[in-house]
Amino acid sequence: MRRGTKPVRTPVLSESETGTYTINKTQLTLIPARKKTSRASHKTILATLSGDEIKASYVLQSGSTQERVTLVLAKDASYW
């Protein structure tokens, strides 16, 4: 959903991915496994590790539109 727009009611899609990852200093590379039913595999996603944050930016394809998405995962000190 774009910032400032009202949410619309949509069905929830359940999709899971499997794969591997590599870590090199402050860079995390997520490598999705190729699905048997898919002709092309998904592209790798590069993320940066910074303190208690993991930040990944990738292009999300939805039909004929593409949108850059940034995912930020932060460690919750109260949980750990």
C-alpha positions as CSV (number, residue, x, y, z in Angstrom):
1,M,0.0,0.0,0.0
2,R,1.4,3.4,-0.9
3,R,1.9,6.0,1.9
4,G,-1.1,8.2,2.4
5,T,-3.6,5.9,0.7
6,K,-6.5,4.1,2.3
7,P,-6.2,0.3,2.7
8,V,-8.3,-1.8,0.4
9,R,-9.7,-5.2,1.2
10,T,-7.7,-7.9,-0.5
11,P,-7.4,-11.6,-0.1
12,V,-4.4,-12.8,1.9
13,L,-1.9,-14.7,-0.2
14,S,0.2,-17.3,1.5
15,E,3.5,-17.8,-0.2
16,S,6.6,-19.2,1.3
17,E,10.1,-19.2,0.0
18,T,13.0,-21.5,0.8
19,G,16.6,-21.0,0.0
20,T,20.1,-20.3,1.4
21,Y,22.0,-17.3,2.6
22,T,25.5,-16.1,2.8
23,I,27.0,-13.5,5.2
24,N,30.1,-11.4,4.3
25,K,31.0,-8.8,7.0
26,T,28.0,-6.4,6.8
27,Q,26.2,-7.9,3.8
28,L,23.6,-10.6,3.8
29,T,22.7,-12.3,0.5
30,L,19.4,-14.2,0.4
31,I,19.4,-16.8,-2.4
32,P,15.9,-18.3,-3.1
33,A,15.6,-21.9,-4.2
34,R,14.2,-22.6,-7.6
35,K,10.7,-24.0,-7.5
36,K,9.9,-27.1,-9.6
37,T,6.9,-25.4,-11.2
38,S,8.7,-22.2,-12.1
39,R,10.7,-21.6,-15.2
40,A,12.9,-18.8,-13.8
41,S,14.2,-18.5,-10.3
42,H,13.7,-15.4,-8.2
43,K,16.5,-12.9,-8.0
44,T,18.9,-12.8,-5.0
45,I,18.2,-10.2,-2.4
46,L,21.0,-8.2,-1.0
47,A,20.6,-6.9,2.6
48,T,22.9,-4.9,4.9
49,L,23.6,-5.7,8.5
50,S,24.0,-2.6,10.7
51,G,24.0,-3.0,14.5
52,D,20.6,-4.4,15.5
53,E,19.0,-3.9,12.0
54,I,18.8,-5.8,8.8
55,K,17.7,-3.7,5.8
56,A,16.8,-5.2,2.4
57,S,15.6,-3.4,-0.7
58,Y,14.1,-5.2,-3.7
59,V,11.7,-4.8,-6.5
60,L,8.2,-6.2,-6.0
61,Q,6.4,-7.3,-9.2
62,S,2.6,-7.2,-9.0
63,G,1.0,-7.9,-12.3
64,S,2.4,-5.4,-14.8
65,T,3.6,-2.9,-12.2
66,Q,6.9,-2.8,-10.3
67,E,7.6,-1.1,-7.0
68,R,10.7,-0.8,-4.9
69,V,10.2,-2.1,-1.4
70,T,12.5,-1.7,1.6
71,L,12.2,-4.1,4.4
72,V,13.7,-3.2,7.8
73,L,14.0,-5.8,10.5
74,A,15.0,-4.5,13.9
75,K,15.9,-6.4,17.1
76,D,13.4,-5.8,19.9
77,A,15.5,-5.5,23.1
78,S,12.5,-6.4,25.3
79,Y,12.0,-9.7,23.5
80,W,15.6,-10.9,23.7
